[in-house]
Amino acid sequence: MNDVKCECGHVNPHGTVLCEACGKVLDERDQSGKLLDMRYEGSARRSQTYNKTVIDKIWNFFSSVKVGVWLIVITLLASIIGTILPQEMYINLPPEVYYEQEHGWFGKLYYQLGFHDLYGSWWYLLLIAMIGISLVICSLDRVVPLYKALKAQRVTRHEGFLKRQRLFGINEAFDQGDQDLVKQHLIQKRYQIREENGDILAEKGRFSRWGPYVNHVGLIIFLFGGMLRFIPGYYVEENLWVREGETALVPETGEKYYIQNNQFILEHYDKEENKKFEKALERAGQVVQNYQSNVVLYERVSENLPGEKPELKKLKEYKVRVNHPLTFDGYSVYQSSFRSEMTAMSFSLANKESGQTFGDFTIDLKAPKSEYDLGNGYVVKILNFFPDFEFDKNGEPSTKSRVPNNPAFVFTMITPDKPKGETSFVAIRQTIEPFGDNVYKVAFKGIETQNVSGFIVRKDSSLWAIILGGIIFMIGVVQGAYWNHRRIWVQNKNGQIWIAAHTNKNWYGLKRELETILANTKLTMPEDQLQKEDDGDKEEA
Amino acid sequence: MATLSSNLLFISFILYLVATLFFGGSIKAKKEFNEKQGTNKWGKIAVFLTIVGFVSQLGYFVTRWIAAGHAPVSNMYEFTTFFGMALVGAFIVIYFIYRTTLLGLFTIPVALIVIAYASMFPREITPLIPALQSYWLQIHVTTAALGEAILAISFAAGLIYLVKAIDQSKASKRTFWLETIMFSLVTVLGFVAVSTVFSAAGYQEKFTWIDKHGNEAAVEYTMPAITGPNDWELVTENGFKPLIQMPAYINAKKMNTVIWSFIGGFILYGLIRLILRKRIAASLKPLVKNIKLDFVDEISYRSVLIGFPVFTLGALIFAMIWAHEAWSRFWGWDPKEVWALITWLFYAAFMHLRLSKGWHGEKSAWLAVIGFVIIMFNLVAVNLVIAGLHSYAGS
């Protein structure tokens, strides 16, 4: 492929539409149009030039903005689908049950199509990946030739280039000092001025042209940060339940950190204290004011030996609240939930008829004793203990788990007049006497509960990329959106002064600026050739 | 303080209303109207009233903040009102760039509709749940609302474009869709009117019904029930008996409100058509006679350019920072988050289409309209229908 030499002497790469230096139209096919297509300065883009090999074809596919926009639109539509029903992570039933049960046939179909985990599906990730590739290739395809073309541009431009700018005008009559005055005004407006043979090129805000590419770089870094998560150890998210008074190992910290939960606090808004919220509280009922766990963070200082009790050093005390996580060594511990757990139940042994009691006893639900001697010959034995009681499929009593959510006991009550003992099955709010009527009963007295704080432990080593990507994106998007690249050519052609102007956006602003630049001179405002076309073609529509 | 606050809001509402009339006047009074000319007397009064109204609404915002002890952007009423205020603020800024009162004529009514809609939600000061107790509340919510408001200006400009560009002499797809936009705006007013009428009348009726888990539940309607809940039983004596029963998985009460809003919308729209005797868009056409198409096109695009970075910062970046602190992850595919992403993707596509596919003019105006629809969907439907983690915003 040959480079193209323009009549001005500049050698342009193959595929160039407008000469990089003087702006003469090199591509003969483009001679016809009224106005020049100034996008990317008519530079030679790889995607517009080569289309032979497979790599060319892939490059051309991804370098197309049309393809990019399609990818965005498809991702957008897919994202909408994912919001129709709650995603898997926001439901509290197994998905195969939830969707059909809650949303009928539609829910079932939604689940079968895999929409319950849409944002984690292979095809959604593929879409995001393709957007990433498109970002890279689109940017490279444009930024390099654009940079070269803007760098190679000369002050003096070809007549055809100037004539076919959107803002263009010819001045026959002008004063001697006009050009100097214009120059002064341009400097006042902070234009960078280049002169050549009395021709002027005034330019400002070129850096805004790089805005889109800068923000694309930011996005790529952001997406890269998202990918880092898939590396094992980069992203840790674990649930941690710690009972009040207990100390637990913080998971995934290499058995290094421990958390002691001193107290869990749940507060509701009080109507009396918060008069201003009175009406709202009446409407809503109870509103939670605070979830808080008072914790102490420890670090293990001893060697990590199995079976040995670790030696701990206190690092800090902290009140973990929503919005106020405890952070240390890259880890964050969030207050995420809580539950109340039964720790002990107390009973008294009583005569069913007279109600007379023969002593009380308390069962520690984590370590129930096999018998409780109440003195004077009264003994209660535990025959069986079901911490999380239910009747199984065969109707037999059994336990769902070892957590004392719904404790039930089979007691034998030994008393002086029933030395063989009477058997009683006691669960919350029910008593069964399997062998006929008893004389005595174990009467429920009360429970002791303990709060358990639910924490989320998270470590995200990819955060730096996310933050960096976000910052770069914002810089790029502001750079591209809030500044404009403006160029004004004031040139001598055939004894006339030709004025042309171009901006990548905000033509209104450019026109107003031109008015002040040409003020107090005989030079006339260049005409908006697009508006002229508009007036002729569309205005009467 | 709370009373002062609501009075200030009321004052600003009235001022916006009066300003709209002056904006109308500023256009009628002027023969030659284009970008080069300054604003006439009517227009100056209109802009002045708008600014006074805005200051008054700022007063509402500040006094309510003082009364509540937290930024008043924590529920549907407060957020939507703030959005209305941001819309006016965005208009004032854009006005001083482009100096066209026509934009006010289209923006301020939209802001009025938004504020009126907001006031249909419970207005009392609500306490903050723990997740909202953070200074990010004011930072994230206000920036996001401001970004959306600036983007909404592009909708107003797009609307001007369409009103001017679309040939109203014969019915077409374009006239139909443009009129659909007008009808939608009227329907919001329909909702406001119907809600106000029934709440002024103190209407209410109670039902018991069976939810989708087979449990009995109670519900109180504030409008006569057209759609009744599943297996309803009327508790209130002489209550209006529902015409249709809804299945359990549809929220019959919300459905009922939607139907009433449409009824209100149809009646209002019918009345307007009866008076105008032509399409709303057609009767607006003379007002936009003197503006140049490429000028409004530029305002529309410029608003997107100004609004997009603000929106990104508020609705995505600040949102992520806060989510990271409150919910332990910066992104969790919550419906509100996803819809913010959808909005962002949409405007990204919009800008790419404009830059490289040359989607200027009418195509671009339609896109601005769709963008606003997405923003409104995120505000209204996602909060009220889809809910999710942001569901506290739904009351």
Interface residues (C-beta under 8 A of the other chain):
Chain A: R39 V65 K66 G68 V69 I72 V73 T75 L76 S79 I80 G82 T83 I84 P86 Q87 M89 Y90 E102 H103 G104 Y119 E237 Y269 N274 K276 F277 K279 A280 L281 R283 A284 V287 V288 Q289 N290 Y291 R321 V322 N323 H324 P325 S332 Y334 S336 I456 R458 I466 G470 F473 M474 V477 V478 A481 Y482 K505 N506 W507 Y508 L530 Q531 D534 K538 E539 A541
Chain B: A2 E35 A67 A68 G69 Y98 P122 E124 I125 T126 P127 I129 P130 A131 Q133 S134 A165 D167 K212 Y249 K292 L293 D294 F295 E298 Y301 R302 L305 I306 F308 P309 T312 L313 I317 M320 E325 A326 W327 S328 R329 F330 G332 W333 D334 P335 V338 W339 L341 I342 L345 F346 A348 A349 H352 L353 L355 S356 K357 G361 V382 I386 G388 L389 S395
